[in-house]
Amino acid sequence: MLTDVYTWHMTCNASSHQMLLYKSWLAVSVILILAGTAWIASGEGTNPYFAYSILALLAYGLDLADGSTMGFVFILVALPHLGWRETLLLAESATFIHAVTHPDRVEPRALLRSLSSTALAVMATQFAFHGSALAPIAEPLRLMLASGVCFVALHALRWNRSNLWSFPYYPVAAAIAALFPISVVLAPLLYLTWWSYRLYERRLEQQQKQWKKAASLNLRTIEALALAIEAKDQPMTGHSRRVQIYAIEMAKELGLEPHEIEALRTASLLYDIGELAVPEHIILKPGPLTPEEFEKVKIHPRVAAEILEQVDFPYPVAPIVLAHHEKWDGTGYPKGLKGTEIPIGARILSAVDAVDAYASPRRHRAAIDVREALERVASQSGKAYDPRVISVLRRKQK
């Protein structure tokens, strides 16, 4: 008990020290921004590059929750005053300095991506603003155009639809820079933009936490039902968990997007939940099913999809579950989809499920060797299963 109290006390102290350091850095940042502003506004005989280097260092030092920075403000503010060489040098230098001084927060691949996207953004925005073809257009309009180009360039290497919410900050920054003298806008532009950006991010984070909590509760309930189905249909061999692991590895090998992988992760655990609607004597029947019994079994993908649609997952789980008995040649059910009409997640799931089903014991038969199970499934390549999926399955088994 005393150890727990001591640990809690030390954790609180560490947290308060971190907060103090953070606030100190923020205060120093504001002071340096003001100093940079004064330097720019001080008149002839000064070197503006020093002030802009301070601005670049601070802009790239203000982190955002998605791993990006406020560097876009520097790129836009510098447009009317610096050329592409100076802007590129200051932006890349600031990015690299922060990576060197915070190695624990910067992963090498992320740094390379950041340097590349920054270079792309600087070159693209400079071309949009200073390009001879756009010279007749008024400067404020060129700044607006450049802000849109900047947004696209910075997010091109890690595009995600969730990035769209941050787009309004780009034209707002460009509009303020166009409407007010640089000496007036420099300090409030960077700080207020960052502050409002972070405020909105925190709001989004809270909403996501609430949503994840509710989704987790729904998922645990449905997982319990899925385990009940597995227990009724076969011995507790962990079939659904193995299918989930294999399916995720296959999805990664095939280069699926993160949201597709998450959809498959859920679908591969819950795809047979629709068997709740199938009479037990049919599920437990040791021999072949009659045509009438098979028609009753064929309802389970639709029932499962209808159940999962009620959970409102943020990725397409229900379509995978609905299509996991479709066949590559169009002879499957419930819709008779063919080839690439079948969702890729369903194509992976059906092949992996078949291999593990053959290799797992059932009430009416013993398990067979995994290699033999794979050969049985592979013999249906181009008929029941996607040839590309079968090719990856064979490679993973070697």
C-alpha positions in Angstrom: 0.0 0.0 0.0 2.8 2.4 1.0 4.6 1.5 -2.2 1.5 2.3 -4.3 1.1 5.7 -2.6 4.8 6.5 -3.1 4.6 5.6 -6.8 1.4 7.7 -7.3 3.2 10.6 -5.6 6.2 10.3 -7.8 4.0 10.1 -10.9 2.1 13.2 -9.9 5.4 15.1 -9.3 6.7 14.0 -12.7 3.5 15.0 -14.4 3.6 18.5 -12.7 7.3 18.9 -13.7 6.4 18.1 -17.3 3.5 20.6 -17.3 5.8 23.3 -15.8 8.4 22.7 -18.5 5.7 22.7 -21.2 4.3 26.1 -19.9 7.8 27.5 -19.7 8.5 26.5 -23.3 5.2 28.1 -24.3 6.1 31.3 -22.5 9.5 31.4 -24.1 7.9 30.7 -27.5 5.6 33.7 -27.1 8.5 36.0 -26.0 10.6 34.8 -29.0 7.7 35.4 -31.4 7.4 38.9 -30.1 11.1 39.4 -30.4 11.0 38.2 -33.9 8.1 40.6 -34.7 10.1 43.5 -33.3 13.1 42.5 -35.3 11.1 42.5 -38.6 9.5 45.8 -37.8 12.6 47.6 -36.6 13.4 49.1 -40.0 16.5 49.3 -42.2 19.8 47.8 -41.4 18.3 44.6 -39.9 18.5 41.0 -41.2 15.0 39.6 -41.5 16.2 36.1 -42.0 17.2 35.9 -38.3 13.6 36.8 -37.3 12.1 34.3 -39.8 14.4 31.6 -38.5 13.0 32.2 -35.1 9.5 32.0 -36.5 10.3 28.8 -38.3 11.8 27.2 -35.2 8.8 28.0 -33.1 6.2 27.1 -35.8 7.8 23.6 -36.2 8.1 23.2 -32.5 4.4 23.6 -31.8 3.2 20.0 -32.1 -0.3 18.9 -33.0 -2.1 15.7 -31.9 -1.8 14.1 -35.4 2.0 14.3 -35.3 2.2 17.3 -37.6 3.2 20.9 -36.5 2.3 24.5 -37.1 4.9 24.7 -39.8 2.3 25.5 -42.4 1.9 29.0 -40.8 5.5 29.8 -41.4 5.3 28.6 -45.0 2.3 30.9 -45.7 3.6 33.9 -43.7 7.0 33.7 -45.5 5.4 33.6 -49.0 5.3 37.4 -49.7 8.8 38.0 -48.1 11.1 35.1 -48.8 12.1 33.1 -51.9 11.8 29.3 -52.2 15.5 28.8 -51.3 15.3 30.7 -48.0 11.9 29.3 -47.0 13.1 25.7 -47.8 16.3 26.1 -45.9 14.7 27.6 -42.8 11.8 25.1 -42.8 13.9 22.0 -43.2 16.5 23.3 -40.7 13.8 23.9 -38.1 12.3 20.4 -38.7 15.8 18.8 -38.4 16.7 20.8 -35.3 13.6 19.7 -33.5 14.2 16.1 -34.5 17.8 16.2 -33.1 16.7 17.9 -29.8 13.7 15.5 -29.3 14.9 12.1 -30.6 12.5 10.3 -28.3 9.5 11.9 -30.1 10.7 11.6 -33.7 11.0 8.3 -35.6 13.4 8.2 -38.5 10.8 7.3 -41.1 8.4 10.0 -39.8 11.3 12.5 -40.0 12.0 11.6 -43.6 8.3 11.9 -44.4 8.1 15.3 -42.7 11.1 16.6 -44.5 9.8 15.4 -47.8 6.3 16.8 -47.3 7.7 20.2 -46.1 9.9 20.4 -49.2 6.9 19.6 -51.4 4.8 22.2 -49.7 7.4 24.9 -49.9 8.0 24.4 -53.6 4.3 24.0 -54.5 3.2 27.1 -52.5 6.0 29.2 -53.9 5.1 28.2 -57.4 1.4 28.9 -56.8 2.2 32.4 -55.3 5.1 33.5 -57.4 4.4 31.7 -60.7 4.3 34.0 -63.7 1.1 32.4 -65.0 -0.7 33.6 -61.8 1.1 37.0 -61.5 -2.0 39.0 -62.8 -4.1 37.7 -59.9 -4.3 39.9 -56.8 -1.9 38.9 -54.0 -4.7 38.0 -51.4 -6.2 35.6 -53.9 -2.8 34.0 -54.7 -2.3 33.6 -50.9 -5.7 31.8 -50.7 -4.7 29.5 -53.6 -1.3 28.8 -52.1 -3.0 27.9 -48.7 -5.0 25.2 -50.5 -1.9 23.9 -52.3 0.0 23.9 -49.0 -2.7 21.8 -47.3 -2.7 19.2 -50.1 1.1 19.1 -50.3 1.6 18.6 -46.5 -0.9 15.8 -46.4 -0.2 14.1 -49.7 2.2 11.5 -48.2 -0.2 10.4 -45.4 -3.6 11.3 -46.8 -6.6 10.5 -44.6 -10.2 11.8 -44.8 -9.9 12.8 -41.1 -7.3 15.4 -42.2 -10.1 17.5 -43.8 -11.3 19.1 -40.6 -8.0 21.0 -40.3 -8.2 22.5 -43.8 -10.0 25.8 -42.7 -6.9 26.8 -40.7 -4.9 27.2 -43.9 -7.0 29.9 -45.7 -7.6 31.6 -42.3 -3.8 31.9 -41.8 -3.4 33.1 -45.4 -6.2 35.7 -45.0 -4.8 37.2 -41.8 -1.3 37.4 -43.4 -2.8 39.1 -46.4 -4.9 41.6 -44.5 -2.5 42.7 -41.8 1.1 43.9 -41.8 3.5 41.1 -40.8 4.8 43.0 -37.8 1.2 43.1 -36.4 0.1 39.6 -37.2 3.2 37.5 -36.5 2.7 36.9 -32.8 -1.1 36.4 -32.6 -1.2 34.5 -35.9 1.0 31.6 -34.7 -0.1 31.4 -31.1 -3.9 31.8 -31.6 -4.0 29.5 -34.6 -2.1 26.8 -32.6 -4.3 27.4 -29.5 -7.6 27.1 -31.4 -6.2 24.1 -33.4 -5.3 22.2 -30.2 -8.6 23.1 -28.6 -10.5 21.6 -31.4 -8.3 18.5 -31.4 -9.0 18.0 -27.7 -12.7 18.1 -28.4 -12.3 15.5 -31.1 -10.2 13.3 -28.8 -12.9 13.4 -26.1 -15.6 12.5 -28.7 -13.5 9.6 -30.0 -12.9 8.3 -26.4 -16.6 8.3 -25.8 -17.3 6.6 -29.0 -14.6 4.0 -28.5 -16.1 3.2 -25.0 -19.5 2.6 -26.4 -18.2 0.6 -29.4 -16.1 -1.5 -27.1 -19.1 -2.4 -25.0 -21.1 -3.4 -28.1 -18.1 -5.4 -29.4 -17.6 -7.3 -26.2 -21.3 -8.2 -26.2 -21.2 -9.5 -29.7 -17.9 -11.3 -29.1 -19.6 -13.2 -26.3 -22.3 -14.2 -28.7 -19.7 -15.3 -31.2 -18.0 -17.5 -28.7 -21.4 -19.0 -27.8 -21.9 -19.9 -31.5 -18.5 -21.5 -31.7 -19.2 -23.5 -28.6 -22.4 -24.8 -30.1 -21.0 -25.5 -33.6 -17.8 -27.2 -32.6 -15.4 -27.9 -29.7 -13.7 -24.9 -28.2 -10.7 -25.0 -30.4 -10.1 -21.2 -30.8 -11.0 -21.4 -34.5 -12.3 -17.8 -34.7 -9.2 -16.4 -33.0 -6.9 -18.2 -35.3 -8.9 -17.1 -38.3 -8.6 -13.5 -37.1 -4.8 -13.7 -36.7 -4.3 -15.4 -40.1 -6.7 -12.9 -41.8 -4.9 -9.9 -40.4 -1.5 -11.2 -41.6 -2.9 -11.8 -45.0 -4.4 -8.4 -45.2 -1.1 -6.8 -44.3 0.7 -8.9 -47.0 -1.9 -7.8 -49.6 -1.4 -4.1 -48.7 -4.9 -3.3 -47.4 -5.6 0.1 -45.9 -5.6 0.5 -42.1 -9.4 0.9 -42.0 -9.8 -2.2 -44.2 -7.6 -4.2 -41.8 -9.6 -3.0 -38.8 -12.9 -4.0 -40.5 -11.4 -7.5 -41.2 -10.2 -7.8 -37.6 -13.7 -7.4 -36.4 -15.4 -9.4 -39.1 -13.1 -12.4 -38.8 -14.2 -12.8 -35.2 -18.0 -12.3 -35.7 -18.7 -13.6 -39.2 -20.7 -16.7 -38.0 -22.9 -14.9 -35.5 -25.8 -15.3 -37.8 -25.9 -19.0 -37.0 -28.1 -18.0 -34.1 -30.9 -18.0 -36.6 -30.2 -21.5 -37.8 -31.9 -24.4 -36.0 -29.5 -26.3 -33.8 -30.3 -29.7 -35.2 -29.0 -28.5 -38.6 -25.8 -27.0 -37.2 -25.1 -30.2 -35.2 -26.0 -32.6 -38.0 -23.1 -35.0 -38.6 -23.9 -35.9 -42.2 -24.7 -34.0 -45.4 -27.5 -31.5 -45.3 -30.6 -31.8 -47.4 -31.3 -29.0 -49.9 -34.0 -27.6 -47.6 -31.6 -27.6 -44.6 -28.9 -25.9 -46.7 -31.3 -23.2 -47.6 -31.8 -22.5 -43.9 -28.1 -22.4 -43.4 -27.7 -19.8 -46.2 -29.6 -17.2 -44.2 -26.8 -16.8 -41.6 -24.6 -14.2 -43.5 -27.6 -11.9 -43.9 -28.6 -12.3 -40.3 -25.0 -11.6 -39.1 -24.7 -8.5 -41.3 -28.0 -7.2 -40.0 -26.8 -7.7 -36.4 -23.5 -6.0 -37.0 -25.0 -3.0 -38.8 -26.6 -2.1 -35.5 -23.2 -1.6 -33.9 -22.3 1.3 -36.3 -18.6 0.5 -36.7 -16.5 3.2 -38.2 -15.3 0.8 -40.9 -17.2 -1.6 -43.2 -17.6 -4.8 -41.1 -21.1 -5.9 -42.3 -20.2 -6.1 -46.1 -17.4 -8.5 -45.3 -19.6 -10.7 -43.1 -22.4 -10.6 -45.7 -20.1 -11.7 -48.5 -17.9 -14.3 -46.7 -19.7 -17.2 -48.5 -19.5 -15.7 -52.0 -17.3 -17.5 -54.5 -14.8 -16.1 -57.0 -16.8 -17.7 -59.9 -20.1 -16.3 -58.8 -21.7 -19.5 -57.5 -21.7 -18.4 -53.8 -24.4 -16.9 -51.7 -26.3 -14.8 -50.6 -26.0 -12.4 -53.7 -24.0 -14.5 -56.2 -21.2 -11.9 -56.3 -18.3 -12.6 -58.7 -14.6 -11.8 -58.7 -13.7 -8.4 -57.5 -17.3 -7.6 -56.8 -16.7 -9.5 -53.5 -15.0 -7.2 -50.9 -11.4 -8.1 -50.5 -11.9 -8.7 -46.8 -14.5 -11.3 -47.5 -12.2 -13.0 -50.1 -9.4 -13.2 -47.5 -11.8 -14.4 -44.8 -13.4 -17.2 -46.8 -10.0 -18.7 -47.8 -8.5 -18.5 -44.3 -11.7 -19.8 -42.7 -11.7 -22.8 -45.1 -8.1 -23.8 -44.4 -8.5 -23.6 -40.6 -11.9 -25.4 -40.7 -10.2 -28.4 -42.5 -7.3 -28.3 -40.1 -9.6 -28.2 -37.0 -11.5 -31.1 -35.4 -15.3 -31.2 -35.8 -17.9 -33.3 -34.1 -18.4 -35.5 -37.2 -14.7 -35.7 -38.4 -11.1 -35.4 -37.3 -8.7 -32.6 -38.3 -6.4 -33.0 -41.3 -2.8 -31.7 -41.7 -2.5 -28.0 -42.4 -0.6 -28.6 -45.7 -3.3 -31.0 -46.9 -6.0 -28.4 -45.9 -4.2 -25.7 -47.8 -4.0 -28.0 -50.9 -7.7 -28.6 -50.8 -8.4 -24.9 -50.6 -5.8 -24.1 -53.3 -7.4 -26.6 -55.7 -10.4 -24.2 -55.8 -8.3 -21.2 -56.8 -10.2 -19.3 -59.5 -13.4 -21.1 -58.6 -14.3 -20.6 -55.0 -11.3 -18.4 -54.0 -9.4 -15.4 -55.3 -6.2 -16.6 -57.0 -4.2 -13.7 -55.5 -5.3 -14.6 -52.0 -4.4 -18.3 -52.5 -1.0 -17.2 -53.8 -0.3 -15.3 -50.6 -1.6 -18.2 -48.5 0.8 -20.6 -50.2 3.7 -18.2 -49.7 2.9 -17.7 -46.0 2.8 -21.5 -45.5 6.3 -22.0 -46.8 
